[in-house]
Amino acid sequence: MLDPEFLNILACPACESRPPLKEDAAGSRLVCTVCGRGYPIRDGIPIMVSEDHG
Ligand SMILES: [Zn+2]
């Protein structure tokens, strides 16, 4: 689980509105609440590069 305060400062780099991200059910990645792109979490560090394009 990521620190909720840390999660608060993260935003989707693919969306101009910089929407918040949420952890998925497994806690293995962050998902944009707007575009649905997923960002993997490795060793507790979110990798802010989208896995899927489009
Ligand atoms: Zn997004």
mmCIF file of the protein (N, C-alpha, C, O) and its ligand, coordinates in Angstrom:
data_MODEL
# 
_entry.id   MODEL 
# 
loop_
_entity.id 
_entity.type 
_entity.pdbx_number_of_molecules 
1 polymer     1 
2 non-polymer 1 
# 
_entity_poly.entity_id                      1 
_entity_poly.type                           'polypeptide(L)' 
_entity_poly.nstd_linkage                   no 
_entity_poly.nstd_monomer                   no 
_entity_poly.pdbx_seq_one_letter_code       MLDPEFLNILACPACESRPPLKEDAAGSRLVCTVCGRGYPIRDGIPIMVSEDHG 
_entity_poly.pdbx_seq_one_letter_code_can   MLDPEFLNILACPACESRPPLKEDAAGSRLVCTVCGRGYPIRDGIPIMVSEDHG 
_entity_poly.pdbx_strand_id                 A 
# 
loop_
_entity_poly_seq.entity_id 
_entity_poly_seq.num 
_entity_poly_seq.mon_id 
_entity_poly_seq.hetero 
1 1  MET n 
1 2  LEU n 
1 3  ASP n 
1 4  PRO n 
1 5  GLU n 
1 6  PHE n 
1 7  LEU n 
1 8  ASN n 
1 9  ILE n 
1 10 LEU n 
1 11 ALA n 
1 12 CYS n 
1 13 PRO n 
1 14 ALA n 
1 15 CYS n 
1 16 GLU n 
1 17 SER n 
1 18 ARG n 
1 19 PRO n 
1 20 PRO n 
1 21 LEU n 
1 22 LYS n 
1 23 GLU n 
1 24 ASP n 
1 25 ALA n 
1 26 ALA n 
1 27 GLY n 
1 28 SER n 
1 29 ARG n 
1 30 LEU n 
1 31 VAL n 
1 32 CYS n 
1 33 THR n 
1 34 VAL n 
1 35 CYS n 
1 36 GLY n 
1 37 ARG n 
1 38 GLY n 
1 39 TYR n 
1 40 PRO n 
1 41 ILE n 
1 42 ARG n 
1 43 ASP n 
1 44 GLY n 
1 45 ILE n 
1 46 PRO n 
1 47 ILE n 
1 48 MET n 
1 49 VAL n 
1 50 SER n 
1 51 GLU n 
1 52 ASP n 
1 53 HIS n 
1 54 GLY n 
# 
loop_
_struct_asym.id 
_struct_asym.entity_id 
A 1 
B 2 
# 
loop_
_chem_comp.id 
_chem_comp.type 
_chem_comp.mon_nstd_flag 
ALA 'L-peptide linking' y 
ARG 'L-peptide linking' y 
ASN 'L-peptide linking' y 
ASP 'L-peptide linking' y 
CYS 'L-peptide linking' y 
GLU 'L-peptide linking' y 
GLY 'peptide linking'   y 
HIS 'L-peptide linking' y 
ILE 'L-peptide linking' y 
LEU 'L-peptide linking' y 
LYS 'L-peptide linking' y 
MET 'L-peptide linking' y 
PHE 'L-peptide linking' y 
PRO 'L-peptide linking' y 
SER 'L-peptide linking' y 
THR 'L-peptide linking' y 
TYR 'L-peptide linking' y 
VAL 'L-peptide linking' y 
ZN  non-polymer         . 
# 
_pdbx_entity_nonpoly.entity_id   2 
_pdbx_entity_nonpoly.name        ? 
_pdbx_entity_nonpoly.comp_id     ZN 
# 
_pdbx_nonpoly_scheme.asym_id         B 
_pdbx_nonpoly_scheme.entity_id       2 
_pdbx_nonpoly_scheme.mon_id          ZN 
_pdbx_nonpoly_scheme.ndb_seq_num     1 
_pdbx_nonpoly_scheme.pdb_seq_num     101 
_pdbx_nonpoly_scheme.auth_seq_num    101 
_pdbx_nonpoly_scheme.pdb_mon_id      ZN 
_pdbx_nonpoly_scheme.auth_mon_id     ZN 
_pdbx_nonpoly_scheme.pdb_strand_id   A 
_pdbx_nonpoly_scheme.pdb_ins_code    . 
# 
loop_
_atom_site.group_PDB 
_atom_site.id 
_atom_site.type_symbol 
_atom_site.label_atom_id 
_atom_site.label_alt_id 
_atom_site.label_comp_id 
_atom_site.label_asym_id 
_atom_site.label_entity_id 
_atom_site.label_seq_id 
_atom_site.pdbx_PDB_ins_code 
_atom_site.Cartn_x 
_atom_site.Cartn_y 
_atom_site.Cartn_z 
_atom_site.occupancy 
_atom_site.B_iso_or_equiv 
_atom_site.pdbx_formal_charge 
_atom_site.auth_seq_id 
_atom_site.auth_comp_id 
_atom_site.auth_asym_id 
_atom_site.auth_atom_id 
_atom_site.pdbx_PDB_model_num 
ATOM   1   N  N  . MET A 1 1  ? 0.836   -1.203 0.000   1.00 0.00 ? 1   MET A N  1 
ATOM   2   C  CA . MET A 1 1  ? 0.000   0.000  0.000   1.00 0.00 ? 1   MET A CA 1 
ATOM   3   C  C  . MET A 1 1  ? 0.870   1.253  0.000   1.00 0.00 ? 1   MET A C  1 
ATOM   4   O  O  . MET A 1 1  ? 1.839   1.351  0.754   1.00 0.00 ? 1   MET A O  1 
ATOM   5   N  N  . LEU A 1 2  ? 0.517   2.194  -0.843  1.00 0.00 ? 2   LEU A N  1 
ATOM   6   C  CA . LEU A 1 2  ? 1.232   3.449  -0.863  1.00 0.00 ? 2   LEU A CA 1 
ATOM   7   C  C  . LEU A 1 2  ? 0.658   4.391  0.186   1.00 0.00 ? 2   LEU A C  1 
ATOM   8   O  O  . LEU A 1 2  ? -0.517  4.308  0.544   1.00 0.00 ? 2   LEU A O  1 
ATOM   9   N  N  . ASP A 1 3  ? 1.501   5.277  0.665   1.00 0.00 ? 3   ASP A N  1 
ATOM   10  C  CA . ASP A 1 3  ? 1.068   6.316  1.588   1.00 0.00 ? 3   ASP A CA 1 
ATOM   11  C  C  . ASP A 1 3  ? 0.027   7.194  0.880   1.00 0.00 ? 3   ASP A C  1 
ATOM   12  O  O  . ASP A 1 3  ? 0.303   7.730  -0.193  1.00 0.00 ? 3   ASP A O  1 
ATOM   13  N  N  . PRO A 1 4  ? -1.156  7.345  1.465   1.00 0.00 ? 4   PRO A N  1 
ATOM   14  C  CA . PRO A 1 4  ? -2.204  8.146  0.807   1.00 0.00 ? 4   PRO A CA 1 
ATOM   15  C  C  . PRO A 1 4  ? -1.767  9.574  0.514   1.00 0.00 ? 4   PRO A C  1 
ATOM   16  O  O  . PRO A 1 4  ? -2.195  10.159 -0.481  1.00 0.00 ? 4   PRO A O  1 
ATOM   17  N  N  . GLU A 1 5  ? -0.922  10.141 1.365   1.00 0.00 ? 5   GLU A N  1 
ATOM   18  C  CA . GLU A 1 5  ? -0.451  11.507 1.103   1.00 0.00 ? 5   GLU A CA 1 
ATOM   19  C  C  . GLU A 1 5  ? 0.469   11.553 -0.105  1.00 0.00 ? 5   GLU A C  1 
ATOM   20  O  O  . GLU A 1 5  ? 0.461   12.513 -0.875  1.00 0.00 ? 5   GLU A O  1 
ATOM   21  N  N  . PHE A 1 6  ? 1.267   10.496 -0.260  1.00 0.00 ? 6   PHE A N  1 
ATOM   22  C  CA . PHE A 1 6  ? 2.124   10.388 -1.433  1.00 0.00 ? 6   PHE A CA 1 
ATOM   23  C  C  . PHE A 1 6  ? 1.270   10.221 -2.684  1.00 0.00 ? 6   PHE A C  1 
ATOM   24  O  O  . PHE A 1 6  ? 1.537   10.825 -3.723  1.00 0.00 ? 6   PHE A O  1 
ATOM   25  N  N  . LEU A 1 7  ? 0.246   9.396  -2.565  1.00 0.00 ? 7   LEU A N  1 
ATOM   26  C  CA . LEU A 1 7  ? -0.663  9.174  -3.681  1.00 0.00 ? 7   LEU A CA 1 
ATOM   27  C  C  . LEU A 1 7  ? -1.325  10.483 -4.107  1.00 0.00 ? 7   LEU A C  1 
ATOM   28  O  O  . LEU A 1 7  ? -1.574  10.706 -5.292  1.00 0.00 ? 7   LEU A O  1 
ATOM   29  N  N  . ASN A 1 8  ? -1.606  11.341 -3.136  1.00 0.00 ? 8   ASN A N  1 
ATOM   30  C  CA . ASN A 1 8  ? -2.266  12.616 -3.424  1.00 0.00 ? 8   ASN A CA 1 
ATOM   31  C  C  . ASN A 1 8  ? -1.447  13.533 -4.322  1.00 0.00 ? 8   ASN A C  1 
ATOM   32  O  O  . ASN A 1 8  ? -2.009  14.315 -5.090  1.00 0.00 ? 8   ASN A O  1 
ATOM   33  N  N  . ILE A 1 9  ? -0.128  13.444 -4.233  1.00 0.00 ? 9   ILE A N  1 
ATOM   34  C  CA . ILE A 1 9  ? 0.690   14.361 -5.030  1.00 0.00 ? 9   ILE A CA 1 
ATOM   35  C  C  . ILE A 1 9  ? 0.970   13.817 -6.424  1.00 0.00 ? 9   ILE A C  1 
ATOM   36  O  O  . ILE A 1 9  ? 1.507   14.521 -7.280  1.00 0.00 ? 9   ILE A O  1 
ATOM   37  N  N  . LEU A 1 10 ? 0.605   12.569 -6.644  1.00 0.00 ? 10  LEU A N  1 
ATOM   38  C  CA . LEU A 1 10 ? 0.794   11.990 -7.966  1.00 0.00 ? 10  LEU A CA 1 
ATOM   39  C  C  . LEU A 1 10 ? -0.376  12.355 -8.869  1.00 0.00 ? 10  LEU A C  1 
ATOM   40  O  O  . LEU A 1 10 ? -1.504  12.517 -8.402  1.00 0.00 ? 10  LEU A O  1 
ATOM   41  N  N  . ALA A 1 11 ? -0.106  12.482 -10.152 1.00 0.00 ? 11  ALA A N  1 
ATOM   42  C  CA . ALA A 1 11 ? -1.159  12.762 -11.113 1.00 0.00 ? 11  ALA A CA 1 
ATOM   43  C  C  . ALA A 1 11 ? -0.800  12.098 -12.431 1.00 0.00 ? 11  ALA A C  1 
ATOM   44  O  O  . ALA A 1 11 ? 0.370   11.861 -12.732 1.00 0.00 ? 11  ALA A O  1 
ATOM   45  N  N  . CYS A 1 12 ? -1.818  11.809 -13.197 1.00 0.00 ? 12  CYS A N  1 
ATOM   46  C  CA . CYS A 1 12 ? -1.596  11.146 -14.471 1.00 0.00 ? 12  CYS A CA 1 
ATOM   47  C  C  . CYS A 1 12 ? -0.827  12.068 -15.423 1.00 0.00 ? 12  CYS A C  1 
ATOM   48  O  O  . CYS A 1 12 ? -1.293  13.168 -15.719 1.00 0.00 ? 12  CYS A O  1 
ATOM   49  N  N  . PRO A 1 13 ? 0.339   11.637 -15.903 1.00 0.00 ? 13  PRO A N  1 
ATOM   50  C  CA . PRO A 1 13 ? 1.122   12.481 -16.816 1.00 0.00 ? 13  PRO A CA 1 
ATOM   51  C  C  . PRO A 1 13 ? 0.524   12.545 -18.218 1.00 0.00 ? 13  PRO A C  1 
ATOM   52  O  O  . PRO A 1 13 ? 0.917   13.387 -19.025 1.00 0.00 ? 13  PRO A O  1 
ATOM   53  N  N  . ALA A 1 14 ? -0.420  11.663 -18.505 1.00 0.00 ? 14  ALA A N  1 
ATOM   54  C  CA . ALA A 1 14 ? -0.991  11.616 -19.855 1.00 0.00 ? 14  ALA A CA 1 
ATOM   55  C  C  . ALA A 1 14 ? -2.179  12.556 -20.015 1.00 0.00 ? 14  ALA A C  1 
ATOM   56  O  O  . ALA A 1 14 ? -2.572  12.871 -21.138 1.00 0.00 ? 14  ALA A O  1 
ATOM   57  N  N  . CYS A 1 15 ? -2.756  13.009 -18.893 1.00 0.00 ? 15  CYS A N  1 
ATOM   58  C  CA . CYS A 1 15 ? -3.938  13.856 -18.950 1.00 0.00 ? 15  CYS A CA 1 
ATOM   59  C  C  . CYS A 1 15 ? -3.580  15.293 -18.598 1.00 0.00 ? 15  CYS A C  1 
ATOM   60  O  O  . CYS A 1 15 ? -2.886  15.549 -17.614 1.00 0.00 ? 15  CYS A O  1 
ATOM   61  N  N  . GLU A 1 16 ? -4.063  16.229 -19.414 1.00 0.00 ? 16  GLU A N  1 
ATOM   62  C  CA . GLU A 1 16 ? -3.762  17.641 -19.168 1.00 0.00 ? 16  GLU A CA 1 
ATOM   63  C  C  . GLU A 1 16 ? -4.312  18.139 -17.847 1.00 0.00 ? 16  GLU A C  1 
ATOM   64  O  O  . GLU A 1 16 ? -3.728  19.026 -17.223 1.00 0.00 ? 16  GLU A O  1 
ATOM   65  N  N  . SER A 1 17 ? -5.428  17.578 -17.416 1.00 0.00 ? 17  SER A N  1 
ATOM   66  C  CA . SER A 1 17 ? -6.060  18.027 -16.177 1.00 0.00 ? 17  SER A CA 1 
ATOM   67  C  C  . SER A 1 17 ? -5.385  17.461 -14.937 1.00 0.00 ? 17  SER A C  1 
ATOM   68  O  O  . SER A 1 17 ? -5.771  17.774 -13.811 1.00 0.00 ? 17  SER A O  1 
ATOM   69  N  N  . ARG A 1 18 ? -4.359  16.613 -15.155 1.00 0.00 ? 18  ARG A N  1 
ATOM   70  C  CA . ARG A 1 18 ? -3.624  15.990 -14.046 1.00 0.00 ? 18  ARG A CA 1 
ATOM   71  C  C  . ARG A 1 18 ? -4.560  15.375 -13.000 1.00 0.00 ? 18  ARG A C  1 
ATOM   72  O  O  . ARG A 1 18 ? -4.526  15.746 -11.827 1.00 0.00 ? 18  ARG A O  1 
ATOM   73  N  N  . PRO A 1 19 ? -5.381  14.446 -13.436 1.00 0.00 ? 19  PRO A N  1 
ATOM   74  C  CA . PRO A 1 19 ? -6.326  13.820 -12.510 1.00 0.00 ? 19  PRO A CA 1 
ATOM   75  C  C  . PRO A 1 19 ? -5.613  12.900 -11.523 1.00 0.00 ? 19  PRO A C  1 
ATOM   76  O  O  . PRO A 1 19 ? -4.494  12.456 -11.781 1.00 0.00 ? 19  PRO A O  1 
ATOM   77  N  N  . PRO A 1 20 ? -6.253  12.616 -10.407 1.00 0.00 ? 20  PRO A N  1 
ATOM   78  C  CA . PRO A 1 20 ? -5.649  11.725 -9.420  1.00 0.00 ? 20  PRO A CA 1 
ATOM   79  C  C  . PRO A 1 20 ? -5.594  10.286 -9.917  1.00 0.00 ? 20  PRO A C  1 
ATOM   80  O  O  . PRO A 1 20 ? -6.323  9.883  -10.823 1.00 0.00 ? 20  PRO A O  1 
ATOM   81  N  N  . LEU A 1 21 ? -4.701  9.530  -9.288  1.00 0.00 ? 21  LEU A N  1 
ATOM   82  C  CA . LEU A 1 21 ? -4.569  8.111  -9.584  1.00 0.00 ? 21  LEU A CA 1 
ATOM   83  C  C  . LEU A 1 21 ? -5.078  7.326  -8.392  1.00 0.00 ? 21  LEU A C  1 
ATOM   84  O  O  . LEU A 1 21 ? -5.051  7.807  -7.259  1.00 0.00 ? 21  LEU A O  1 
ATOM   85  N  N  . LYS A 1 22 ? -5.542  6.108  -8.657  1.00 0.00 ? 22  LYS A N  1 
ATOM   86  C  CA . LYS A 1 22 ? -5.913  5.256  -7.533  1.00 0.00 ? 22  LYS A CA 1 
ATOM   87  C  C  . LYS A 1 22 ? -5.233  3.903  -7.689  1.00 0.00 ? 22  LYS A C  1 
ATOM   88  O  O  . LYS A 1 22 ? -4.984  3.423  -8.795  1.00 0.00 ? 22  LYS A O  1 
ATOM   89  N  N  . GLU A 1 23 ? -4.942  3.308  -6.533  1.00 0.00 ? 23  GLU A N  1 
ATOM   90  C  CA . GLU A 1 23 ? -4.360  1.980  -6.542  1.00 0.00 ? 23  GLU A CA 1 
ATOM   91  C  C  . GLU A 1 23 ? -5.394  0.969  -7.000  1.00 0.00 ? 23  GLU A C  1 
ATOM   92  O  O  . GLU A 1 23 ? -6.573  1.086  -6.667  1.00 0.00 ? 23  GLU A O  1 
ATOM   93  N  N  . ASP A 1 24 ? -4.953  -0.031 -7.767  1.00 0.00 ? 24  ASP A N  1 
ATOM   94  C  CA . ASP A 1 24 ? -5.909  -1.072 -8.122  1.00 0.00 ? 24  ASP A CA 1 
ATOM   95  C  C  . ASP A 1 24 ? -6.094  -2.022 -6.944  1.00 0.00 ? 24  ASP A C  1 
ATOM   96  O  O  . ASP A 1 24 ? -5.417  -1.905 -5.922  1.00 0.00 ? 24  ASP A O  1 
ATOM   97  N  N  . ALA A 1 25 ? -7.016  -2.957 -7.103  1.00 0.00 ? 25  ALA A N  1 
ATOM   98  C  CA . ALA A 1 25 ? -7.392  -3.827 -5.989  1.00 0.00 ? 25  ALA A CA 1 
ATOM   99  C  C  . ALA A 1 25 ? -6.207  -4.633 -5.463  1.00 0.00 ? 25  ALA A C  1 
ATOM   100 O  O  . ALA A 1 25 ? -6.106  -4.904 -4.267  1.00 0.00 ? 25  ALA A O  1 
ATOM   101 N  N  . ALA A 1 26 ? -5.321  -5.008 -6.369  1.00 0.00 ? 26  ALA A N  1 
ATOM   102 C  CA . ALA A 1 26 ? -4.170  -5.819 -5.964  1.00 0.00 ? 26  ALA A CA 1 
ATOM   103 C  C  . ALA A 1 26 ? -3.025  -4.965 -5.407  1.00 0.00 ? 26  ALA A C  1 
ATOM   104 O  O  . ALA A 1 26 ? -2.064  -5.492 -4.847  1.00 0.00 ? 26  ALA A O  1 
ATOM   105 N  N  . GLY A 1 27 ? -3.140  -3.632 -5.569  1.00 0.00 ? 27  GLY A N  1 
ATOM   106 C  CA . GLY A 1 27 ? -2.087  -2.748 -5.096  1.00 0.00 ? 27  GLY A CA 1 
ATOM   107 C  C  . GLY A 1 27 ? -0.817  -2.842 -5.909  1.00 0.00 ? 27  GLY A C  1 
ATOM   108 O  O  . GLY A 1 27 ? 0.251   -2.439 -5.449  1.00 0.00 ? 27  GLY A O  1 
ATOM   109 N  N  . SER A 1 28 ? -0.925  -3.373 -7.116  1.00 0.00 ? 28  SER A N  1 
ATOM   110 C  CA . SER A 1 28 ? 0.271   -3.567 -7.935  1.00 0.00 ? 28  SER A CA 1 
ATOM   111 C  C  . SER A 1 28 ? 0.450   -2.482 -8.975  1.00 0.00 ? 28  SER A C  1 
ATOM   112 O  O  . SER A 1 28 ? 1.493   -2.403 -9.624  1.00 0.00 ? 28  SER A O  1 
ATOM   113 N  N  . ARG A 1 29 ? -0.564  -1.645 -9.135  1.00 0.00 ? 29  ARG A N  1 
ATOM   114 C  CA . ARG A 1 29 ? -0.417  -0.549 -10.065 1.00 0.00 ? 29  ARG A CA 1 
ATOM   115 C  C  . ARG A 1 29 ? -1.383  0.577  -9.737  1.00 0.00 ? 29  ARG A C  1 
ATOM   116 O  O  . ARG A 1 29 ? -2.351  0.405  -8.997  1.00 0.00 ? 29  ARG A O  1 
ATOM   117 N  N  . LEU A 1 30 ? -1.082  1.746  -10.322 1.00 0.00 ? 30  LEU A N  1 
ATOM   118 C  CA . LEU A 1 30 ? -1.952  2.903  -10.185 1.00 0.00 ? 30  LEU A CA 1 
ATOM   119 C  C  . LEU A 1 30 ? -2.732  3.063  -11.478 1.00 0.00 ? 30  LEU A C  1 
ATOM   120 O  O  . LEU A 1 30 ? -2.197  2.863  -12.569 1.00 0.00 ? 30  LEU A O  1 
ATOM   121 N  N  . VAL A 1 31 ? -3.986  3.423  -11.347 1.00 0.00 ? 31  VAL A N  1 
ATOM   122 C  CA . VAL A 1 31 ? -4.835  3.576  -12.519 1.00 0.00 ? 31  VAL A CA 1 
ATOM   123 C  C  . VAL A 1 31 ? -5.386  5.000  -12.528 1.00 0.00 ? 31  VAL A C  1 
ATOM   124 O  O  . VAL A 1 31 ? -5.885  5.491  -11.515 1.00 0.00 ? 31  VAL A O  1 
ATOM   125 N  N  . CYS A 1 32 ? -5.289  5.654  -13.683 1.00 0.00 ? 32  CYS A N  1 
ATOM   126 C  CA . CYS A 1 32 ? -5.822  7.000  -13.828 1.00 0.00 ? 32  CYS A CA 1 
ATOM   127 C  C  . CYS A 1 32 ? -7.344  6.956  -13.754 1.00 0.00 ? 32  CYS A C  1 
ATOM   128 O  O  . CYS A 1 32 ? -7.984  6.100  -14.364 1.00 0.00 ? 32  CYS A O  1 
ATOM   129 N  N  . THR A 1 33 ? -7.908  7.885  -13.001 1.00 0.00 ? 33  THR A N  1 
ATOM   130 C  CA . THR A 1 33 ? -9.359  7.912  -12.830 1.00 0.00 ? 33  THR A CA 1 
ATOM   131 C  C  . THR A 1 33 ? -10.059 8.484  -14.059 1.00 0.00 ? 33  THR A C  1 
ATOM   132 O  O  . THR A 1 33 ? -11.282 8.396  -14.169 1.00 0.00 ? 33  THR A O  1 
ATOM   133 N  N  . VAL A 1 34 ? -9.293  9.072  -14.991 1.00 0.00 ? 34  VAL A N  1 
ATOM   134 C  CA . VAL A 1 34 ? -9.903  9.661  -16.182 1.00 0.00 ? 34  VAL A CA 1 
ATOM   135 C  C  . VAL A 1 34 ? -9.653  8.810  -17.428 1.00 0.00 ? 34  VAL A C  1 
ATOM   136 O  O  . VAL A 1 34 ? -10.604 8.387  -18.086 1.00 0.00 ? 34  VAL A O  1 
ATOM   137 N  N  . CYS A 1 35 ? -8.387  8.555  -17.757 1.00 0.00 ? 35  CYS A N  1 
ATOM   138 C  CA . CYS A 1 35 ? -8.098  7.860  -19.020 1.00 0.00 ? 35  CYS A CA 1 
ATOM   139 C  C  . CYS A 1 35 ? -7.948  6.357  -18.831 1.00 0.00 ? 35  CYS A C  1 
ATOM   140 O  O  . CYS A 1 35 ? -7.972  5.603  -19.803 1.00 0.00 ? 35  CYS A O  1 
ATOM   141 N  N  . GLY A 1 36 ? -7.793  5.921  -17.587 1.00 0.00 ? 36  GLY A N  1 
ATOM   142 C  CA . GLY A 1 36 ? -7.725  4.487  -17.328 1.00 0.00 ? 36  GLY A CA 1 
ATOM   143 C  C  . GLY A 1 36 ? -6.362  3.864  -17.576 1.00 0.00 ? 36  GLY A C  1 
ATOM   144 O  O  . GLY A 1 36 ? -6.213  2.646  -17.472 1.00 0.00 ? 36  GLY A O  1 
ATOM   145 N  N  . ARG A 1 37 ? -5.359  4.684  -17.904 1.00 0.00 ? 37  ARG A N  1 
ATOM   146 C  CA . ARG A 1 37 ? -4.019  4.142  -18.080 1.00 0.00 ? 37  ARG A CA 1 
ATOM   147 C  C  . ARG A 1 37 ? -3.510  3.577  -16.754 1.00 0.00 ? 37  ARG A C  1 
ATOM   148 O  O  . ARG A 1 37 ? -3.851  4.065  -15.677 1.00 0.00 ? 37  ARG A O  1 
ATOM   149 N  N  . GLY A 1 38 ? -2.689  2.538  -16.865 1.00 0.00 ? 38  GLY A N  1 
ATOM   150 C  CA . GLY A 1 38 ? -2.143  1.913  -15.673 1.00 0.00 ? 38  GLY A CA 1 
ATOM   151 C  C  . GLY A 1 38 ? -0.662  2.169  -15.535 1.00 0.00 ? 38  GLY A C  1 
ATOM   152 O  O  . GLY A 1 38 ? 0.077   2.127  -16.519 1.00 0.00 ? 38  GLY A O  1 
ATOM   153 N  N  . TYR A 1 39 ? -0.215  2.440  -14.293 1.00 0.00 ? 39  TYR A N  1 
ATOM   154 C  CA . TYR A 1 39 ? 1.200   2.674  -14.010 1.00 0.00 ? 39  TYR A CA 1 
ATOM   155 C  C  . TYR A 1 39 ? 1.645   1.670  -12.958 1.00 0.00 ? 39  TYR A C  1 
ATOM   156 O  O  . TYR A 1 39 ? 1.122   1.652  -11.844 1.00 0.00 ? 39  TYR A O  1 
ATOM   157 N  N  . PRO A 1 40 ? 2.618   0.829  -13.319 1.00 0.00 ? 40  PRO A N  1 
ATOM   158 C  CA . PRO A 1 40 ? 3.021   -0.226 -12.383 1.00 0.00 ? 40  PRO A CA 1 
ATOM   159 C  C  . PRO A 1 40 ? 3.731   0.320  -11.155 1.00 0.00 ? 40  PRO A C  1 
ATOM   160 O  O  . PRO A 1 40 ? 4.389   1.359  -11.218 1.00 0.00 ? 40  PRO A O  1 
ATOM   161 N  N  . ILE A 1 41 ? 3.594   -0.382 -10.040 1.00 0.00 ? 41  ILE A N  1 
ATOM   162 C  CA . ILE A 1 41 ? 4.311   -0.041 -8.811  1.00 0.00 ? 41  ILE A CA 1 
ATOM   163 C  C  . ILE A 1 41 ? 5.381   -1.103 -8.604  1.00 0.00 ? 41  ILE A C  1 
ATOM   164 O  O  . ILE A 1 41 ? 5.078   -2.287 -8.458  1.00 0.00 ? 41  ILE A O  1 
ATOM   165 N  N  . ARG A 1 42 ? 6.645   -0.663 -8.594  1.00 0.00 ? 42  ARG A N  1 
ATOM   166 C  CA . ARG A 1 42 ? 7.751   -1.596 -8.409  1.00 0.00 ? 42  ARG A CA 1 
ATOM   167 C  C  . ARG A 1 42 ? 8.478   -1.246 -7.125  1.00 0.00 ? 42  ARG A C  1 
ATOM   168 O  O  . ARG A 1 42 ? 8.956   -0.124 -6.958  1.00 0.00 ? 42  ARG A O  1 
ATOM   169 N  N  . ASP A 1 43 ? 8.561   -2.210 -6.219  1.00 0.00 ? 43  ASP A N  1 
ATOM   170 C  CA . ASP A 1 43 ? 9.238   -1.993 -4.940  1.00 0.00 ? 43  ASP A CA 1 
ATOM   171 C  C  . ASP A 1 43 ? 8.691   -0.766 -4.224  1.00 0.00 ? 43  ASP A C  1 
ATOM   172 O  O  . ASP A 1 43 ? 9.443   -0.025 -3.591  1.00 0.00 ? 43  ASP A O  1 
ATOM   173 N  N  . GLY A 1 44 ? 7.378   -0.551 -4.325  1.00 0.00 ? 44  GLY A N  1 
ATOM   174 C  CA . GLY A 1 44 ? 6.744   0.565  -3.642  1.00 0.00 ? 44  GLY A CA 1 
ATOM   175 C  C  . GLY A 1 44 ? 6.877   1.895  -4.353  1.00 0.00 ? 44  GLY A C  1 
ATOM   176 O  O  . GLY A 1 44 ? 6.411   2.917  -3.849  1.00 0.00 ? 44  GLY A O  1 
ATOM   177 N  N  . ILE A 1 45 ? 7.514   1.897  -5.530  1.00 0.00 ? 45  ILE A N  1 
ATOM   178 C  CA . ILE A 1 45 ? 7.711   3.135  -6.289  1.00 0.00 ? 45  ILE A CA 1 
ATOM   179 C  C  . ILE A 1 45 ? 6.862   3.080  -7.556  1.00 0.00 ? 45  ILE A C  1 
ATOM   180 O  O  . ILE A 1 45 ? 7.027   2.181  -8.381  1.00 0.00 ? 45  ILE A O  1 
ATOM   181 N  N  . PRO A 1 46 ? 5.957   4.040  -7.706  1.00 0.00 ? 46  PRO A N  1 
ATOM   182 C  CA . PRO A 1 46 ? 5.163   4.056  -8.935  1.00 0.00 ? 46  PRO A CA 1 
ATOM   183 C  C  . PRO A 1 46 ? 6.025   4.434  -10.145 1.00 0.00 ? 46  PRO A C  1 
ATOM   184 O  O  . PRO A 1 46 ? 6.784   5.403  -10.105 1.00 0.00 ? 46  PRO A O  1 
ATOM   185 N  N  . ILE A 1 47 ? 5.893   3.666  -11.196 1.00 0.00 ? 47  ILE A N  1 
ATOM   186 C  CA . ILE A 1 47 ? 6.612   3.955  -12.435 1.00 0.00 ? 47  ILE A CA 1 
ATOM   187 C  C  . ILE A 1 47 ? 5.667   4.755  -13.323 1.00 0.00 ? 47  ILE A C  1 
ATOM   188 O  O  . ILE A 1 47 ? 4.705   4.222  -13.875 1.00 0.00 ? 47  ILE A O  1 
ATOM   189 N  N  . MET A 1 48 ? 5.965   6.058  -13.449 1.00 0.00 ? 48  MET A N  1 
ATOM   190 C  CA . MET A 1 48 ? 5.015   6.942  -14.110 1.00 0.00 ? 48  MET A CA 1 
ATOM   191 C  C  . MET A 1 48 ? 5.175   6.943  -15.630 1.00 0.00 ? 48  MET A C  1 
ATOM   192 O  O  . MET A 1 48 ? 5.199   7.991  -16.275 1.00 0.00 ? 48  MET A O  1 
ATOM   193 N  N  . VAL A 1 49 ? 5.283   5.749  -16.170 1.00 0.00 ? 49  VAL A N  1 
ATOM   194 C  CA . VAL A 1 49 ? 5.281   5.576  -17.632 1.00 0.00 ? 49  VAL A CA 1 
ATOM   195 C  C  . VAL A 1 49 ? 4.169   4.594  -17.939 1.00 0.00 ? 49  VAL A C  1 
ATOM   196 O  O  . VAL A 1 49 ? 4.111   3.494  -17.390 1.00 0.00 ? 49  VAL A O  1 
ATOM   197 N  N  . SER A 1 50 ? 3.293   5.018  -18.826 1.00 0.00 ? 50  SER A N  1 
ATOM   198 C  CA . SER A 1 50 ? 2.122   4.194  -19.087 1.00 0.00 ? 50  SER A CA 1 
ATOM   199 C  C  . SER A 1 50 ? 2.489   2.856  -19.699 1.00 0.00 ? 50  SER A C  1 
ATOM   200 O  O  . SER A 1 50 ? 3.351   2.769  -20.573 1.00 0.00 ? 50  SER A O  1 
ATOM   201 N  N  . GLU A 1 51 ? 1.821   1.819  -19.226 1.00 0.00 ? 51  GLU A N  1 
ATOM   202 C  CA . GLU A 1 51 ? 2.017   0.477  -19.778 1.00 0.00 ? 51  GLU A CA 1 
ATOM   203 C  C  . GLU A 1 51 ? 1.355   0.347  -21.133 1.00 0.00 ? 51  GLU A C  1 
ATOM   204 O  O  . GLU A 1 51 ? 1.875   -0.291 -22.048 1.00 0.00 ? 51  GLU A O  1 
ATOM   205 N  N  . ASP A 1 52 ? 0.199   0.968  -21.235 1.00 0.00 ? 52  ASP A N  1 
ATOM   206 C  CA . ASP A 1 52 ? -0.565  0.804  -22.450 1.00 0.00 ? 52  ASP A CA 1 
ATOM   207 C  C  . ASP A 1 52 ? -0.810  2.161  -23.094 1.00 0.00 ? 52  ASP A C  1 
ATOM   208 O  O  . ASP A 1 52 ? -1.129  3.135  -22.412 1.00 0.00 ? 52  ASP A O  1 
ATOM   209 N  N  . HIS A 1 53 ? -0.663  2.215  -24.376 1.00 0.00 ? 53  HIS A N  1 
ATOM   210 C  CA . HIS A 1 53 ? -0.809  3.471  -25.100 1.00 0.00 ? 53  HIS A CA 1 
ATOM   211 C  C  . HIS A 1 53 ? -2.137  3.480  -25.831 1.00 0.00 ? 53  HIS A C  1 
ATOM   212 O  O  . HIS A 1 53 ? -2.327  2.729  -26.788 1.00 0.00 ? 53  HIS A O  1 
ATOM   213 N  N  . GLY A 1 54 ? -3.043  4.310  -25.396 1.00 0.00 ? 54  GLY A N  1 
ATOM   214 C  CA . GLY A 1 54 ? -4.339  4.395  -26.064 1.00 0.00 ? 54  GLY A CA 1 
ATOM   215 C  C  . GLY A 1 54 ? -5.299  3.520  -25.325 1.00 0.00 ? 54  GLY A C  1 
ATOM   216 O  O  . GLY A 1 54 ? -6.466  3.426  -25.703 1.00 0.00 ? 54  GLY A O  1 
HETATM 217 ZN ZN . ZN  B 2 .  ? -4.922  9.850  -17.375 1.00 0.00 2 101 ZN  A ZN 1 
# 
